[in-house]
Amino acid sequence: MANVKWAVDPTHSEVQFKVKHLMITTVTGYFEKFNAEAETEDEQFSNPQNIVFTADVNSISTNNEQRDTHLKSADFFEAEKYDEIRFVGNKYETAGGGDVKLHGDLTIKGTTKPVTVNVEFGGIVVDPYGQTKAGFTVSGKISRKEFGLTWNAVTEAGSVVVSDEIKLQAEIQLVKQS
């Protein structure tokens, strides 16, 4: 039996990140353009493999044009040279109680590191148009400095402007491909 292919439904998915600013508030950003795909043994999302997620760095948005331009610069993502963030899953590990850990390799700004994210499987449904869809909530944390995103400044009081820890949050809806 052939594997079932799944592709992201971008109108029902979102990818966010959160970072502490001045260590007192959190700034939320997102990527407007991204892709996700996977293959499974069946329509029940058994034994997922070939899990690939990409985000277009140039689609980054924090609702502040000046900050977005800075994030695309060499101080951060260096989008002219490294225009894509890529995650390739290599192990979908089911833990007790429905918890899932997705292990894989994350590449940002030319640096690849192993990363593990938490996945909450929302289930599978057939929508009113006859499409089979699978839903997931993905969360995790990374160190931005491990990926070469090292820019920072210090306030007069000695506080760091941008934290090292980045929280990742995604709501992903995949559609079974015919």
C-alpha positions as CSV (number, residue, x, y, z in Angstrom):
1,M,0.0,0.0,0.0
2,A,1.3,3.4,-0.9
3,N,2.0,6.1,1.7
4,V,-0.6,8.8,2.2
5,K,0.8,12.3,1.4
6,W,-0.3,15.4,3.4
7,A,0.2,19.1,2.7
8,V,-0.4,22.2,4.8
9,D,-3.7,24.1,4.6
10,P,-2.3,27.6,4.9
11,T,-5.6,29.3,5.5
12,H,-6.2,27.2,8.6
13,S,-2.6,27.2,9.9
14,E,-0.3,29.7,11.6
15,V,3.3,29.8,12.8
16,Q,4.3,32.1,15.6
17,F,7.3,32.9,17.8
18,K,7.6,34.8,21.0
19,V,10.6,36.5,22.5
20,K,11.1,38.6,25.7
21,H,11.9,42.3,25.0
22,L,13.7,44.2,27.8
23,M,12.9,41.1,29.8
24,I,9.6,42.6,30.9
25,T,7.2,41.9,28.0
26,T,6.9,39.4,25.2
27,V,6.8,40.3,21.5
28,T,5.0,38.0,19.1
29,G,5.9,37.5,15.5
30,Y,4.8,35.1,12.8
31,F,5.6,33.9,9.3
32,E,3.0,34.7,6.7
33,K,4.5,32.2,4.2
34,F,5.3,28.7,5.2
35,N,4.9,25.1,4.1
36,A,4.5,21.7,5.8
37,E,4.2,18.2,4.4
38,A,4.3,14.6,5.7
39,E,3.7,11.1,4.6
40,T,1.9,8.4,6.6
41,E,1.1,4.7,6.3
42,D,-2.7,5.4,6.3
43,E,-5.4,8.1,6.7
44,Q,-5.1,7.8,10.5
45,F,-1.7,9.5,10.5
46,S,0.1,6.2,11.4
47,N,3.8,6.2,11.4
48,P,4.4,9.7,10.0
49,Q,7.6,10.2,8.0
50,N,9.2,12.7,5.6
51,I,8.0,15.5,7.8
52,V,9.3,18.8,6.3
53,F,8.5,22.4,7.4
54,T,9.8,25.5,5.7
55,A,9.2,29.2,6.4
56,D,10.0,32.2,4.2
57,V,12.2,34.5,6.3
58,N,11.1,37.5,4.1
59,S,7.5,36.9,5.3
60,I,8.3,37.6,8.9
61,S,6.0,40.0,10.7
62,T,5.9,41.4,14.2
63,N,3.4,44.2,13.2
64,N,6.3,46.7,13.2
65,E,7.9,47.4,9.8
66,Q,11.1,48.8,11.3
67,R,11.6,45.8,13.6
68,D,10.8,43.4,10.7
69,T,13.4,45.1,8.5
70,H,16.0,44.7,11.3
71,L,15.1,41.0,11.8
72,K,15.7,40.4,8.1
73,S,19.1,42.2,8.3
74,A,22.5,40.6,8.9
75,D,22.1,41.3,12.6
76,F,19.5,38.5,12.7
77,F,18.3,36.3,9.8
78,E,20.3,37.8,7.0
79,A,17.4,37.1,4.7
80,E,19.1,38.1,1.5
81,K,21.5,35.1,1.9
82,Y,19.4,32.8,4.1
83,D,15.8,33.2,2.9
84,E,14.4,29.9,4.4
85,I,14.0,28.3,7.8
86,R,13.8,24.5,7.4
87,F,12.9,21.7,9.8
88,V,13.2,18.1,8.8
89,G,11.6,15.6,11.2
90,N,13.4,12.3,11.7
91,K,11.5,10.7,14.6
92,Y,7.9,11.0,15.6
93,E,7.9,9.6,19.2
94,T,4.6,8.8,20.9
95,A,4.7,9.1,24.6
96,G,2.1,8.2,27.2
97,G,-1.2,10.0,27.3
98,G,-1.2,11.0,23.7
99,D,1.9,13.2,24.0
100,V,4.2,13.2,21.0
101,K,7.7,14.4,20.6
102,L,8.9,15.3,17.1
103,H,12.7,15.2,16.8
104,G,14.4,16.7,13.8
105,D,17.0,19.1,12.4
106,L,16.3,22.8,12.3
107,T,18.3,25.0,9.9
108,I,18.4,28.8,10.5
109,K,20.9,31.1,8.8
110,G,22.9,28.2,7.5
111,T,23.3,26.5,10.9
112,T,21.6,23.1,11.5
113,K,20.9,21.8,15.1
114,P,18.8,19.0,16.5
115,V,15.6,20.2,18.0
116,T,12.7,18.5,19.7
117,V,9.2,20.0,19.7
118,N,6.0,18.9,21.5
119,V,3.1,17.9,19.3
120,E,-0.5,17.7,20.3
121,F,-2.5,15.7,17.8
122,G,-5.9,17.2,17.4
123,G,-7.4,14.4,15.3
124,I,-8.6,13.7,11.8
125,V,-11.9,14.9,10.3
126,V,-13.5,15.1,6.9
127,D,-14.5,18.7,6.2
128,P,-17.8,19.8,4.4
129,Y,-16.0,19.7,1.1
130,G,-14.9,16.0,1.4
131,Q,-11.3,16.8,2.3
132,T,-9.6,14.7,5.0
133,K,-7.7,16.9,7.4
134,A,-5.4,16.4,10.4
135,G,-4.8,19.0,13.1
136,F,-1.8,19.6,15.3
137,T,-0.6,22.1,17.9
138,V,3.2,22.3,17.9
139,S,5.3,24.0,20.6
140,G,8.9,24.2,21.6
141,K,11.8,26.5,22.6
142,I,15.1,27.2,20.9
143,S,18.2,29.3,21.7
144,R,18.5,31.9,19.0
145,K,22.2,32.3,19.6
146,E,22.8,28.6,18.7
147,F,21.7,29.5,15.2
148,G,23.9,32.6,14.8
149,L,21.2,35.1,15.8
150,T,23.4,36.9,18.3
151,W,22.6,40.6,18.0
152,N,21.7,42.2,21.3
153,A,22.1,45.5,23.2
154,V,22.1,46.4,26.8
155,T,20.0,49.1,28.4
156,E,21.4,51.8,30.8
157,A,20.2,49.7,33.7
158,G,22.1,46.7,32.4
159,S,19.1,44.7,31.1
160,V,19.3,42.7,27.9
161,V,17.1,44.0,25.0
162,V,16.2,40.6,23.4
163,S,16.2,37.3,25.2
164,D,18.1,34.2,23.9
165,E,15.1,31.9,24.3
166,I,12.6,31.8,21.5
167,K,9.2,30.1,22.1
168,L,7.7,28.5,19.1
169,Q,4.0,27.9,18.6
170,A,2.2,26.6,15.5
171,E,-1.3,25.5,14.7
172,I,-1.0,23.2,11.7
173,Q,-3.8,21.7,9.6
174,L,-2.7,19.2,7.0
175,V,-4.9,18.1,4.1
176,K,-4.7,14.6,2.6
177,Q,-3.6,14.7,-1.0
178,S,-5.4,12.7,-3.6
